């Protein structure tokens, strides 16, 4: 099985929702669409499903052009963030409905429904309730179970876990790839969370303003982004940036700080660049002799329990640091932060990647 998008676009009232997109997905793969709200994830999924027709381009399914084919005539299952169930049916009948349309026997249906319900932790007594008698999380699991039994070649999940509680979300993140992998389906999962993309594994397509900026194995896209936009999308909080200068054999970071241009940074031409680094690589203490020190002003702190997000101003650049532990810091105070040069990505002024962080190439 394969799904190929060739030059696909979607234009609405003169506005590009999807810019020209080429993408190839193969059988049995997990493919994550990662991007902020309004990046185009749902628009792209609707084109894949046949719910919308592209303005230009082709959608090819298993070698057949299905660009104008109705969604009813495609082997597609789709689950949205806002769960959709049939309110007048029991949970059992909701899950069974796709198999009945396919003409499956009662025995086949009963076996598949009970197996899917067990996987989604829907107990036998819940099967005979109506969806509105269930919690929000249970209703979403009902929708996921219905997608599972449909035996669709293409399964599209649009932020399906966003409305679930933390524990169940963590469990299903681990289980969903295993559940659908057995069917050999093409699996497309949309999320705004970089952590979720890494936990799900497989391939990740980073999206920004209707464009796919990079597509490939999730760890590679995370460690070696092709441009600053991809790095920003695949970082939570978004990647921090700083203008730097290459002169001689050293990188100059301002504040009188510089580092030797060795390893991944060797051979850079002289000139001005954009340095990028993730929030978890900023430290409040110097962890090694090569760490660079920057003077910043503390704007806001966010305590999440075992960690603290510190929002910093560095000469007009807004940075966020993720610090382990609960820190009692005074808003408006000047605090030093430290950064190991091995965690710095180098981008050209137009945002194109020039050199990945040296730690990323060693991983």
C-alpha positions as CSV (number, residue, x, y, z in Angstrom):
1,X,0.0,0.0,0.0
2,X,1.1,3.5,-0.7
3,X,-0.2,7.0,-0.6
4,X,1.4,9.6,-2.8
5,X,0.7,13.3,-3.0
6,X,2.0,15.0,-6.1
7,X,2.1,18.8,-6.1
8,X,-1.1,19.0,-4.0
9,X,-2.4,22.4,-3.0
10,X,-5.5,23.8,-1.4
11,X,-6.5,27.4,-2.1
12,X,-9.6,29.0,-0.4
13,X,-10.7,32.5,-1.4
14,X,-7.3,33.2,-2.8
15,X,-5.5,32.1,0.4
16,X,-3.2,29.1,0.4
17,X,-4.2,26.6,3.1
18,X,-1.7,24.0,1.6
19,X,1.2,25.1,-0.5
20,X,2.5,22.7,-3.2
21,X,3.2,19.5,-1.4
22,X,4.9,16.2,-2.4
23,X,4.7,13.3,0.0
24,X,5.0,9.5,-0.1
25,X,3.7,7.3,2.6
26,X,4.1,3.5,2.6
27,X,2.3,0.5,4.2
28,X,2.7,-0.2,7.9
29,X,4.2,3.2,8.7
30,X,3.5,5.7,11.4
31,X,3.6,9.3,10.0
32,X,3.2,12.2,12.3
33,X,2.2,15.7,11.1
34,X,3.7,18.1,13.7
35,X,3.0,21.8,13.8
36,X,1.2,24.6,15.7
37,X,-2.5,25.4,15.3
38,X,-3.3,26.6,11.8
39,X,-0.1,25.0,10.3
40,X,-2.3,23.0,7.9
41,X,-2.4,19.6,9.5
42,X,-6.1,19.1,9.4
43,X,-6.4,20.6,5.9
44,X,-3.8,18.1,4.6
45,X,-5.5,15.2,6.3
46,X,-8.8,16.1,4.7
47,X,-7.2,16.1,1.3
48,X,-5.7,12.6,2.0
49,X,-9.1,11.3,3.1
50,X,-11.0,12.7,0.2
51,X,-13.1,15.0,2.3
52,X,-11.7,17.9,0.3
53,X,-10.5,18.1,-3.3
54,X,-7.1,19.6,-3.9
55,X,-7.0,22.8,-6.0
56,X,-4.1,21.4,-8.0
57,X,-2.1,18.2,-7.9
58,X,-2.9,14.5,-7.6
59,X,-3.5,12.0,-4.8
60,X,-2.5,8.5,-5.8
61,X,-3.6,5.4,-3.7
62,X,-1.9,2.1,-4.5
63,X,-1.1,3.4,-8.0
64,X,-4.6,4.7,-8.7
65,X,-5.4,8.4,-9.1
66,X,-8.2,8.9,-6.5
67,X,-8.1,12.7,-6.5
68,X,-11.8,13.1,-7.3
69,X,-13.0,9.9,-5.6
70,X,-15.6,10.3,-2.8
71,X,-14.5,9.5,0.7
72,X,-17.1,6.8,0.9
73,X,-15.4,4.9,-1.9
74,X,-12.0,4.9,-0.1
75,X,-10.7,2.7,2.6
76,X,-10.2,5.5,5.1
77,X,-10.8,5.8,8.8
78,X,-10.6,9.2,10.5
79,X,-10.7,10.2,14.2
80,X,-10.9,13.8,15.3
81,X,-9.9,15.6,18.5
82,X,-13.6,16.2,19.1
83,X,-14.9,12.6,19.2
84,X,-17.7,11.7,16.8
85,X,-20.1,8.8,17.7
86,X,-23.6,7.9,16.8
87,X,-25.6,9.1,19.9
88,X,-28.6,6.8,19.3
89,X,-26.5,3.6,19.2
90,X,-24.9,1.7,22.0
91,X,-21.1,1.7,22.2
92,X,-21.1,-1.9,20.8
93,X,-23.1,-0.8,17.8
94,X,-20.9,2.3,17.3
95,X,-17.8,0.1,17.1
96,X,-19.5,-2.5,15.0
97,X,-21.0,-0.1,12.4
98,X,-18.1,-0.1,9.9
99,X,-18.0,-3.9,9.9
100,X,-21.8,-4.2,9.3
101,X,-21.4,-1.9,6.3
102,X,-18.7,-4.3,5.0
103,X,-21.1,-7.2,5.3
104,X,-19.1,-9.1,8.0
105,X,-20.7,-12.0,9.9
106,X,-22.1,-11.6,13.4
107,X,-19.3,-13.8,14.7
108,X,-16.6,-11.7,13.0
109,X,-18.1,-8.5,14.3
110,X,-18.5,-9.7,17.9
111,X,-14.9,-10.9,18.0
112,X,-13.5,-7.7,16.5
113,X,-15.6,-5.4,18.7
114,X,-14.7,-7.1,21.9
115,X,-11.0,-7.2,21.0
116,X,-11.0,-3.5,20.1
117,X,-12.9,-2.6,23.2
118,X,-10.5,-4.5,25.4
119,X,-7.5,-2.7,23.7
120,X,-9.2,0.6,24.3
121,X,-10.0,-0.3,27.9
122,X,-13.8,-0.2,27.4
123,X,-15.2,-2.8,29.9
124,X,-17.9,-5.2,28.8
125,X,-20.6,-3.3,30.7
126,X,-19.8,-0.1,28.9
127,X,-20.5,-1.7,25.5
128,X,-24.2,-1.5,26.2
129,X,-24.4,2.1,27.2
130,X,-25.0,5.1,24.9
131,X,-22.0,7.3,24.1
132,X,-23.5,10.3,26.1
133,X,-23.6,8.1,29.2
134,X,-19.8,7.9,29.0
135,X,-17.0,10.2,30.1
136,X,-15.2,12.2,27.4
137,X,-12.2,9.9,27.5
138,X,-14.4,6.8,27.1
139,X,-16.3,8.4,24.1
140,X,-12.9,9.1,22.4
141,X,-11.9,5.5,23.0
142,X,-15.1,4.4,21.4
143,X,-14.3,6.4,18.3
144,X,-10.7,5.0,18.2
145,X,-12.1,1.4,18.5
146,X,-14.5,2.0,15.6
147,X,-11.5,3.2,13.5
148,X,-9.6,0.1,14.5
149,X,-12.2,-2.5,13.4
150,X,-12.8,-0.8,10.1
151,X,-9.6,-2.4,8.7
152,X,-8.9,0.8,6.7
153,X,-5.8,1.1,4.6
154,X,-5.4,4.7,5.6
155,X,-6.0,5.7,9.3
156,X,-6.0,9.4,10.0
157,X,-5.9,10.6,13.6
158,X,-6.3,14.3,14.2
159,X,-5.0,15.1,17.7
160,X,-7.1,12.1,19.0
161,X,-5.7,12.1,22.5
162,X,-5.9,15.9,23.3
163,X,-9.1,15.5,25.4
164,X,-8.0,12.5,27.4
165,X,-6.5,12.5,30.9
166,X,-2.7,12.4,31.2
167,X,-2.4,8.7,32.3
168,X,-4.6,7.4,29.5
169,X,-2.9,9.6,27.0
170,X,0.5,8.2,27.9
171,X,-0.8,4.6,27.7
172,X,-2.5,5.1,24.3
173,X,0.6,6.8,22.9
174,X,2.5,3.6,23.5
175,X,-0.3,1.3,22.4
176,X,-1.7,3.0,19.3
177,X,1.3,2.3,17.0
178,X,1.3,-1.4,18.0
179,X,-2.5,-1.6,17.6
180,X,-2.6,-0.3,14.0
181,X,0.8,-1.8,12.9
182,X,-0.7,-5.3,12.8
183,X,-3.2,-4.2,10.1
184,X,-0.4,-2.9,7.9
185,X,-2.3,0.4,7.4
186,X,-0.8,3.7,6.6
187,X,-1.1,5.7,9.9
188,X,-1.1,9.5,9.9
189,X,-1.3,11.2,13.3
190,X,-1.6,15.0,13.8
191,X,-0.2,16.7,16.9
192,X,1.0,20.1,18.2
193,X,3.4,18.4,20.7
194,X,7.0,17.6,19.7
195,X,7.2,15.2,22.6
196,X,4.3,13.2,21.3
197,X,5.9,13.0,17.8
198,X,9.1,11.5,19.4
199,X,7.1,9.1,21.6
200,X,5.1,7.8,18.7
201,X,8.2,7.2,16.6
202,X,8.1,6.5,12.9
203,X,8.3,9.5,10.5
204,X,7.6,13.1,11.2
205,X,6.5,15.8,8.8
206,X,7.0,19.3,10.4
207,X,4.4,21.8,9.2
208,X,4.4,25.6,9.2
209,X,1.9,27.9,7.5
210,X,0.6,25.2,5.1
211,X,4.0,23.8,4.1
212,X,5.9,20.7,5.0
213,X,9.3,21.9,6.0
214,X,10.9,18.5,6.5
215,X,9.9,14.8,6.4
216,X,11.8,11.8,7.7
217,X,12.5,9.6,10.7
218,X,11.4,11.5,13.8
219,X,14.8,11.4,15.7
220,X,16.7,12.6,12.6
221,X,14.2,15.5,12.0
222,X,14.5,16.4,15.7
223,X,18.3,16.3,15.9
224,X,19.1,17.6,12.4
225,X,16.5,20.1,11.3
226,X,17.0,21.5,7.8
227,X,16.1,25.0,8.8
228,X,15.3,27.3,11.7
229,X,11.5,26.9,11.1
230,X,11.7,23.2,11.5
231,X,13.9,23.6,14.6
232,X,11.3,26.0,16.0
233,X,8.4,23.6,15.3
234,X,10.2,20.6,16.7
235,X,11.1,22.2,20.0
236,X,8.9,22.8,23.1
237,X,9.2,25.5,24.1
238,X,10.2,26.8,20.6
239,X,14.0,27.0,20.0
240,X,15.9,30.0,21.3
241,X,17.9,32.1,18.8
242,X,20.8,34.5,18.9
243,X,22.7,36.4,16.2
244,X,26.4,35.3,16.1
245,X,29.5,36.0,14.0
246,X,32.1,33.8,12.6
247,X,35.6,35.4,12.5
248,X,38.9,33.7,12.1
249,X,38.5,30.3,13.7
250,X,36.0,31.3,16.4
251,X,32.3,31.8,16.8
252,X,31.5,35.1,18.6
253,X,28.3,35.2,20.6
254,X,28.2,38.8,21.9
255,X,28.7,39.6,25.6
256,X,32.4,39.0,24.9
257,X,31.8,35.3,24.5
258,X,33.4,33.1,21.8
259,X,34.0,29.5,21.2
260,X,36.4,27.6,18.8
261,X,34.8,26.6,15.5
262,X,35.6,22.9,15.8
263,X,33.8,19.6,15.0
264,X,30.5,20.3,13.2
265,X,31.3,24.0,13.1
266,X,34.7,23.7,11.4
267,X,35.0,25.3,8.0
268,X,32.2,27.9,8.4
269,X,32.8,30.9,6.2
270,X,33.3,34.3,7.9
271,X,30.1,36.2,8.4
272,X,26.9,36.5,10.4
273,X,24.8,33.5,11.4
274,X,21.8,32.6,13.5
275,X,22.5,30.3,16.5
276,X,19.7,28.1,17.8
277,X,19.5,26.2,21.1
278,X,16.8,24.3,22.9
279,X,15.4,25.4,26.3
280,X,16.7,22.3,28.2
281,X,20.3,23.2,27.2
282,X,20.3,26.5,29.2
283,X,21.7,26.1,32.7
284,X,21.7,28.4,35.8
285,X,25.1,27.0,36.8
286,X,28.2,26.4,34.8
287,X,28.4,22.7,34.1
288,X,31.8,22.7,32.3
289,X,34.8,24.8,31.4
290,X,33.6,25.5,27.8
291,X,30.1,26.8,28.8
292,X,29.3,30.3,27.7
293,X,27.9,32.8,30.2
294,X,25.1,35.2,29.2
295,X,23.5,38.0,31.3
296,X,19.7,38.0,31.1
297,X,16.7,39.6,32.8
298,X,14.1,37.3,34.3
299,X,10.6,38.1,33.0
300,X,8.4,35.2,34.1
301,X,8.7,31.8,35.8
302,X,6.4,28.8,35.4
303,X,6.7,26.0,37.9
304,X,5.4,22.7,36.5
305,X,6.2,20.6,39.6
306,X,9.6,19.1,39.2
307,X,10.8,21.7,36.6
308,X,10.7,25.5,36.1
309,X,10.4,27.4,32.9
310,X,12.3,30.7,33.0
311,X,11.4,33.3,30.5
312,X,14.4,35.6,29.9
313,X,15.3,38.7,28.0
314,X,18.7,38.8,26.4
315,X,19.3,42.2,24.8
316,X,15.8,42.1,23.2
317,X,15.8,38.3,22.4
318,X,13.2,36.3,24.3
319,X,14.6,33.0,25.6
320,X,13.0,30.2,27.6
321,X,15.0,27.9,29.8
322,X,13.8,24.6,31.2
323,X,15.5,24.2,34.6
324,X,15.2,21.1,36.8
325,X,13.8,21.7,40.2
326,X,11.7,24.5,41.7
327,X,13.6,27.8,41.7
328,X,12.8,30.8,43.8
329,X,13.9,33.6,41.5
330,X,13.0,37.3,41.6
331,X,11.1,38.7,38.6
332,X,13.1,41.5,37.0
333,X,16.4,40.4,38.4
334,X,19.5,39.9,36.4
335,X,20.6,36.3,36.3
336,X,23.5,34.6,34.5
337,X,22.7,31.6,32.3
338,X,25.1,29.1,30.7
339,X,25.2,27.3,27.4
340,X,27.6,24.6,26.2
341,X,28.6,25.4,22.5
342,X,28.1,21.7,21.6
343,X,24.3,22.3,21.9
344,X,24.3,25.2,19.4
345,X,22.8,24.8,15.9
346,X,24.0,27.2,13.2
347,X,21.7,28.6,10.6
348,X,22.3,31.0,7.8
349,X,20.6,34.5,8.0
350,X,17.8,33.1,5.7
351,X,17.2,30.3,8.2
352,X,18.8,27.4,6.2
353,X,20.8,24.9,8.3
354,X,24.5,25.4,8.0
355,X,25.7,23.1,10.8
356,X,23.8,20.9,13.3
357,X,24.7,21.0,16.9
358,X,27.8,18.8,17.5
359,X,26.0,16.8,20.2
360,X,23.3,15.9,17.7
361,X,25.6,14.4,15.1
362,X,27.3,12.3,17.8
363,X,23.9,10.9,19.0
